[in-house]
Amino acid sequence: MVADDGAGSAPPIAAGSCATGAAPALKGPVLRTELPGPRGRVLLALSAEYEPHSMTDQVPLVWQRAERCWVEDADENVFLDFTSGVVVANAGHSHPRLVAAMREQADQVVNCYDFPSEWRVRLAQKLVEITPPNLDKAVILTTGAETTEAAIKMARLATGRYEIISFHGGFHGRTFGAMTIGGRRQGAGTRGYGPFLPGVVFAPFPYCYRCPFGSTPDSCRLHGTDYLDWLVETETEGRVAAVITETYQGAAGSVMAPPGWFPKLAQWCRDRDILLIIDEVQASFGRTGKLFCYEHYDVVPNILCLGKGISSSVPLSAVVAESRIMDALSPGSMGSTHGGNAFCSRVALENIEVIIGERLSENAAALSGLFNRRLQQMVERWDCVGEARGLGLAWGLEFVRDKTSCEPVPDATRAIIEAAYRRGLLLIAPIGFYGNVIRISPPLVITEEEATVGLDLLEAAIAEVVG
């Protein structure tokens, strides 16, 4: 490891057996060059020349190889991954069973359009088996945005109604329909692309740290279903097909709803024959300490959107819904060129078996206390750390000028991420309404020892930036 001031140094941690068997297992953090290194700088220059500036503004790390919770860059520097490749690699990077499934399937068939394959139908069967009994059919697609677009189409077709209620701060993808139900018009992903599709109205999500009404969960009628009644009365024609929500708002800053809110929302939908669409693209497959995040709240959706961690690797997503909703679809009305291809379906099926068989949800739940304790200590230590919030291995740390003003400090937040990178800890670019939240989401295979190393490095980075 390249020496810094000593505050962030940590002993190398073994990364386990190598997924490929051809290269030595990654260990780290190990910093062999300046950052970025010479080969990385060449590739970053090529990216700047030939690619648009449309991706998120990440630290200058060019991925070369990854195993479990370790990432090696183009110059053989090794970083501890607190991103999971934006909550994708739940089973860890290059899990040996997933790599073996990829290799074997690549020799057989990869894409067969929407003809059935053994792996697609078995994946659909598995998804129905592991979700509540009312969710009895599944359609396999490619991306998370495809699932939310599909969910809106299904809801409108099945109910004969067209209005959709979404929530401020929600993120449901970057295609046009998905942008329309996204709850932040001023964001980089939506600003300048309007006008958006009609028929979508918004309610506040219970972001209690920054409540727009200045209330608390036990006193806020406007965050509850009373406000939804007012919204329907004033901003809709009374033809609401569905409510769509994330179980925690990832892009808005890992915002968690207070206890009791989701059951009230679900009951409100049932009382009015409105479908409840739950977007778990970021929250499912063990991420929050349960296989599905809605299990924490004892609610059951009518339509469930899944992606990211469903495969821990290749592009695949799915919608699982009630047959009364799915049966409204006519032949040819839903599918995609690569959706449900045999290659990705087989890998996703293997991944689900890994997550369940290796008890990765349980590992996330077991480590949740460590992350909560350490992050709350950071809140207590520094006036600039406004709030820590999360479940399992999905956490957000919000940075402010001070706890009195709660003024966002996006520049300091980015500086902390860069300081962590220089110590060998990989975090994604800041998230949240104001770009002042650090997302913490390591692969679910991380050990307590590795997690402690990462939290130590994060704490050292904060100390470097804020003193």
C-alpha positions in Angstrom: 0.0 0.0 0.0 1.3 3.5 -0.9 1.8 5.4 2.3 -0.3 8.6 3.0 -0.4 10.5 6.3 -1.1 7.2 8.1 -4.7 8.1 9.0 -6.2 5.8 6.4 -3.7 3.0 6.3 -5.0 -0.5 6.9 -3.5 -4.0 6.6 -4.2 -6.0 3.4 -7.3 -8.2 3.6 -7.4 -11.5 1.7 -10.2 -11.4 -0.9 -10.9 -15.2 -1.0 -10.3 -17.6 -3.9 -9.9 -16.3 -7.4 -13.1 -16.5 -9.5 -11.2 -17.5 -12.7 -8.5 -19.7 -11.3 -6.1 -18.0 -13.7 -5.0 -14.9 -11.8 -4.1 -14.5 -8.1 -6.9 -13.5 -5.8 -7.3 -9.7 -5.3 -6.1 -8.4 -2.0 -6.2 -4.8 -0.8 -6.3 -2.0 -0.5 -3.1 -1.8 -2.5 -2.0 1.4 -4.1 1.0 0.9 -6.4 0.9 4.1 -8.5 -0.2 7.7 -8.3 -4.0 8.0 -8.9 -4.9 7.6 -11.6 -2.0 5.6 -12.9 -0.3 6.0 -16.3 -2.4 3.5 -18.1 -5.5 4.8 -16.5 -4.8 8.3 -17.6 -4.4 7.1 -21.2 -7.8 5.4 -21.1 -9.5 8.3 -19.4 -8.2 10.6 -22.1 -9.7 8.3 -24.7 -13.0 8.4 -22.9 -13.0 12.2 -22.8 -12.2 12.3 -26.6 -14.7 9.7 -27.8 -17.5 9.4 -25.2 -20.1 12.1 -24.2 -20.1 13.6 -20.8 -23.4 12.0 -20.0 -22.3 9.5 -17.4 -22.0 10.4 -13.7 -18.9 12.2 -12.6 -17.0 9.4 -10.9 -13.5 9.3 -9.4 -10.9 8.7 -12.1 -10.8 4.9 -11.8 -10.7 2.6 -14.8 -11.9 -0.8 -13.9 -9.8 -3.7 -15.0 -10.8 -6.7 -12.8 -13.0 -7.3 -9.8 -13.6 -10.1 -7.3 -16.0 -10.2 -4.4 -15.7 -6.7 -2.9 -12.4 -5.8 -4.5 -11.7 -3.8 -7.7 -8.5 -3.6 -9.5 -7.8 -0.6 -11.8 -5.9 -0.5 -15.1 -2.7 0.0 -13.2 -3.2 -2.8 -10.7 -4.2 -0.7 -7.8 -6.8 -2.5 -5.7 -9.7 -0.8 -4.0 -12.3 -1.9 -1.5 -15.7 -1.6 -3.2 -18.4 0.2 -1.3 -20.5 0.6 -4.5 -21.4 -2.9 -5.8 -21.2 -1.2 -9.2 -24.3 0.9 -8.2 -26.0 -1.9 -6.2 -25.7 -4.5 -8.8 -23.0 -7.0 -7.6 -25.0 -8.3 -4.6 -23.3 -11.7 -4.8 -19.9 -10.0 -5.2 -17.9 -9.4 -8.4 -17.1 -12.4 -10.6 -18.7 -15.0 -8.3 -17.3 -18.4 -9.5 -20.8 -19.9 -10.0 -21.9 -17.0 -12.1 -18.8 -17.1 -14.2 -19.2 -20.8 -14.7 -22.8 -20.4 -15.8 -21.7 -17.6 -18.3 -19.0 -19.8 -19.8 -21.2 -22.9 -20.2 -24.2 -21.0 -21.6 -22.1 -19.0 -24.0 -21.2 -22.3 -25.8 -24.9 -23.1 -26.2 -27.2 -20.2 -27.0 -27.2 -16.5 -26.0 -30.1 -14.7 -27.7 -33.3 -16.2 -29.0 -35.5 -13.1 -29.1 -38.8 -13.9 -27.4 -38.8 -17.6 -28.2 -38.9 -19.5 -24.8 -35.7 -21.0 -23.5 -35.4 -23.4 -20.5 -33.6 -20.7 -18.5 -36.2 -17.9 -19.1 -39.1 -20.0 -18.1 -37.3 -21.4 -15.1 -36.3 -17.9 -14.0 -39.9 -16.8 -14.3 -41.0 -19.8 -12.2 -38.3 -19.0 -9.5 -39.4 -15.4 -9.3 -43.1 -16.4 -8.7 -42.0 -19.0 -6.1 -40.0 -16.5 -4.0 -42.5 -13.6 -4.1 -46.0 -13.5 -2.4 -48.7 -15.8 -3.7 -50.6 -13.0 -5.5 -47.6 -12.3 -7.7 -48.1 -15.3 -10.0 -46.6 -14.3 -13.4 -43.3 -12.7 -14.4 -42.0 -11.1 -17.6 -38.2 -10.9 -18.1 -36.7 -7.7 -19.5 -33.3 -6.0 -19.6 -33.1 -2.9 -17.5 -34.7 -1.3 -14.5 -36.2 1.5 -16.6 -37.9 -1.2 -18.8 -39.6 -2.6 -15.7 -41.1 0.7 -14.6 -42.2 1.6 -18.1 -43.8 -1.9 -18.3 -45.5 -1.5 -15.0 -47.2 1.7 -16.0 -48.4 0.1 -19.2 -49.8 -2.9 -17.4 -51.5 -0.7 -14.8 -53.2 1.5 -17.3 -54.3 -1.4 -19.5 -55.6 -3.6 -16.7 -57.5 -0.9 -14.9 -58.7 1.2 -17.8 -57.5 4.3 -15.9 -54.6 6.4 -16.8 -53.4 8.5 -13.9 -50.2 7.6 -11.9 -49.2 8.9 -8.5 -45.5 9.0 -7.9 -43.3 10.7 -5.2 -41.0 13.6 -5.0 -37.4 12.4 -5.1 -38.3 9.0 -6.8 -36.0 7.7 -9.4 -37.3 5.1 -11.8 -35.0 5.2 -14.8 -33.8 7.4 -17.7 -36.2 6.5 -20.5 -39.0 8.9 -21.2 -41.8 7.3 -19.3 -39.5 6.5 -16.4 -38.3 10.1 -16.4 -41.9 11.2 -16.3 -42.6 9.4 -13.0 -39.2 10.5 -11.6 -39.7 13.0 -8.8 -37.1 15.6 -9.5 -37.5 17.8 -12.5 -34.4 19.9 -11.9 -32.1 16.9 -11.8 -29.5 16.4 -14.5 -31.3 13.4 -15.8 -34.6 15.3 -16.5 -33.8 19.0 -16.8 -34.3 20.3 -20.4 -36.1 17.2 -21.7 -39.7 18.3 -21.0 -42.6 18.6 -21.4 -43.2 15.1 -20.0 -46.0 12.7 -20.4 -49.4 13.7 -19.0 -51.3 11.9 -16.3 -48.6 11.8 -13.6 -48.9 13.6 -10.3 -46.6 13.7 -7.3 -46.8 13.5 -3.5 -44.0 14.1 -1.0 -42.1 11.0 0.1 -41.4 11.0 3.8 -37.9 12.4 3.8 -38.1 13.3 7.4 -34.6 14.9 7.7 -35.7 17.5 5.2 -39.5 17.5 5.6 -41.0 20.3 3.4 -43.7 20.8 6.0 -41.4 21.0 9.0 -43.2 18.1 10.7 -42.2 14.9 12.4 -43.5 11.4 11.5 -46.0 11.3 14.4 -47.6 14.6 13.6 -47.3 15.0 9.8 -50.8 14.5 8.2 -49.4 15.9 5.0 -47.0 13.0 4.6 -49.7 10.5 5.3 -52.7 9.4 3.3 -54.7 12.5 4.1 -52.5 14.3 1.6 -53.0 11.6 -1.0 -56.8 12.2 -0.7 -56.2 15.9 -1.2 -53.9 15.2 -4.2 -56.5 13.0 -5.9 -59.2 15.7 -5.3 -57.2 18.6 -6.6 -54.8 17.3 -9.2 -56.5 14.3 -10.8 -59.7 13.4 -12.6 -60.2 10.6 -10.2 -58.9 8.0 -12.7 -55.9 6.8 -10.8 -54.6 3.5 -12.0 -51.6 3.1 -9.7 -49.2 4.4 -7.1 -45.5 3.8 -7.8 -42.8 4.0 -5.1 -39.4 2.7 -4.2 -39.1 1.0 -0.9 -36.2 3.3 -0.2 -35.3 6.2 -2.4 -31.8 5.5 -3.6 -30.9 8.4 -5.9 -32.6 10.9 -3.6 -30.1 10.0 -0.9 -30.9 6.5 0.5 -34.0 8.0 2.1 -35.9 5.5 4.3 -39.6 5.8 5.1 -40.5 6.0 8.8 -42.1 3.0 10.4 -45.8 2.6 9.6 -45.8 4.7 6.4 -45.8 1.8 3.9 -48.7 -0.1 5.5 -50.8 3.0 5.5 -50.0 3.6 1.8 -50.8 0.0 0.9 -54.1 0.1 2.8 -55.0 3.4 1.1 -54.5 1.8 -2.3 -56.6 -1.3 -1.4 -59.4 0.9 -0.2 -59.6 2.7 -3.5 -58.9 -0.2 -5.9 -55.6 1.5 -6.9 -52.7 -0.8 -7.9 -49.5 -0.5 -5.8 -46.3 -0.7 -7.9 -43.2 -1.2 -5.8 -39.9 -0.5 -7.6 -37.2 -2.7 -5.9 -34.7 -2.4 -8.7 -32.2 -1.0 -6.2 -33.6 -2.6 -3.0 -34.1 -6.3 -3.7 -32.1 -9.6 -3.5 -30.7 -9.2 -0.1 -29.6 -5.6 -0.2 -31.5 -4.5 2.9 -31.1 -7.6 5.0 -34.2 -9.4 3.6 -34.6 -10.9 0.1 -37.0 -8.1 -0.7 -37.2 -4.7 1.0 -41.0 -4.6 1.2 -40.7 -7.5 3.6 -39.5 -5.1 6.3 -42.9 -3.3 6.1 -45.3 -6.2 5.9 -46.8 -5.0 2.6 -47.5 -6.8 -0.7 -47.4 -5.1 -4.1 -49.7 -5.7 -7.0 -46.7 -5.2 -9.4 -43.1 -5.6 -8.4 -40.2 -4.2 -10.5 -36.8 -5.9 -10.1 -33.3 -5.5 -11.6 -29.7 -4.8 -10.7 -29.0 -7.4 -8.0 -31.3 -9.9 -9.7 -28.2 -11.0 -11.7 -25.3 -9.5 -9.8 -23.7 -9.0 -13.2 -25.3 -9.1 -16.6 -28.2 -6.9 -17.9 -31.5 -8.4 -16.8 -34.7 -7.2 -15.1 -38.1 -8.5 -14.4 -41.7 -7.5 -13.5 -43.6 -9.9 -11.3 -47.3 -9.2 -11.0 -50.8 -10.6 -10.5 -52.1 -12.6 -13.4 -55.3 -10.4 -13.5 -52.9 -7.6 -14.5 -50.6 -9.6 -16.8 -53.5 -11.3 -18.6 -54.5 -7.9 -19.9 -51.5 -8.0 -22.2 -52.0 -9.2 -25.7 -49.4 -11.1 -27.7 -46.6 -8.8 -29.0 -47.4 -6.1 -26.5 -44.5 -6.5 -24.2 -41.0 -7.8 -24.7 -37.6 -6.6 -26.0 -34.8 -7.7 -28.3 -32.5 -8.9 -25.5 -35.1 -9.3 -22.7 -35.1 -12.8 -21.1 -32.3 -14.0 -23.4 -31.0 -17.5 -22.4 -27.6 -16.3 -21.3 -28.7 -13.6 -18.9 -31.6 -15.6 -17.6 -29.4 -18.5 -16.7 -27.0 -16.2 -14.9 -29.8 -14.5 -13.0 -31.3 -17.9 -11.9 -27.9 -19.0 -10.7 -27.4 -15.7 -8.9 -30.7 -16.1 -7.0 -29.6 -19.6 -5.9 -26.3 -18.1 -4.7 -27.9 -15.3 -2.7 -30.4 -17.7 -1.0 -28.0 -20.6 -0.6 -25.1 -18.6 0.8 -27.4 -16.6 3.0 -26.3 -13.3 1.7 -29.5 -11.5 3.0 -28.6 -12.7 6.4 -25.0 -11.5 6.1 -26.4 -8.0 5.1 -28.7 -8.1 8.1 -25.9 -9.2 10.4 -23.6 -6.4 9.3 -26.3 -3.7 9.4 -25.6 -3.1 13.1 -21.9 -2.5 12.5 -22.7 0.0 9.8 -25.3 1.7 11.9 -23.1 2.0 14.9 -20.1 3.3 13.1 -22.0 5.8 10.9 -24.0 7.1 13.9 -20.6 7.6 15.7 -19.6 9.8 12.7 -22.9 11.8 13.1 -22.0 12.3 16.8 -18.4 13.2 16.1 -18.8 15.7 13.3 -21.2 18.6 13.1 -21.1 18.3 9.3 -22.5 14.8 9.3 -26.2 15.5 9.4 -27.8 12.0 9.3 -26.9 8.4 8.7 -29.8 6.2 7.5 -30.1 2.7 6.0 -31.0 -0.9 6.2 -28.8 -4.0 5.8 -26.0 -2.9 3.4 -27.8 0.1 1.9 -26.7 3.3 3.7 -26.6 7.0 3.1 -24.5 9.6 4.9 -25.7 13.2 4.5 -23.3 16.1 4.8 -24.3 19.6 5.9 -22.7 22.9 6.9 -23.8 22.2 10.5 -26.6 20.5 12.2 -28.4 23.8 13.0 -28.7 25.0 9.4 -28.7 21.6 7.6 -27.3 23.5 4.6 -26.1 21.0 2.0 -22.3 20.9 1.3 -21.9 19.1 -2.1 -18.3 20.2 -2.6 -17.2 18.8 0.8 -19.1 15.6 0.0 -17.3 15.1 -3.2 -13.9 15.9 -1.6 -14.6 13.2 1.0 -15.3 10.7 -1.8 -12.0 11.7 -3.5 -10.1 11.4 -0.3 -11.5 7.9 0.3 -10.4 7.0 -3.3 -6.9 8.1 -2.6 -6.9 5.7 0.4 -8.2 2.7 -1.6 -11.9 2.9 -0.8 -14.3 3.2 -3.8 -17.5 5.2 -3.5 -19.8 6.4 -6.3 -20.4 10.1 -7.0 -22.5 11.9 -4.5 -26.3 11.3 -4.6 -29.3 13.1 -3.1 -31.3 16.2 -4.0 -28.3 18.4 -3.4 -25.4 16.1 -4.2 -24.5 15.9 -0.5 -25.1 12.3 0.3 -22.5 9.4 0.2 -24.0 6.1 -0.8 -22.6 3.1 1.0 -23.5 -0.2 -0.6 -20.8 -2.9 -0.6 -21.4 -6.4 -2.1 -23.3 -8.7 0.3 -20.3 -11.1 0.5 -18.2 -8.5 2.5 -16.9 -9.7 5.8 -17.0 -7.9 9.1 -13.2 -7.4 8.9 -13.4 -6.0 5.4 -16.4 -3.8 6.3 -14.4 -2.4 9.3 -11.5 -1.6 7.0 -13.8 0.3 4.7 -15.4 2.2 7.5 -12.0 3.1 8.9 -11.0 4.5 5.5 -14.2 6.5 5.2 -13.7 8.0 8.7 -10.1 8.9 7.8 -11.3 10.6 4.6 -13.9 12.7 6.5 -11.2 13.7 9.1 -8.9 14.8 6.2 -11.5 17.0 4.6 -13.3 18.5 7.6 -10.7 18.2 10.4 
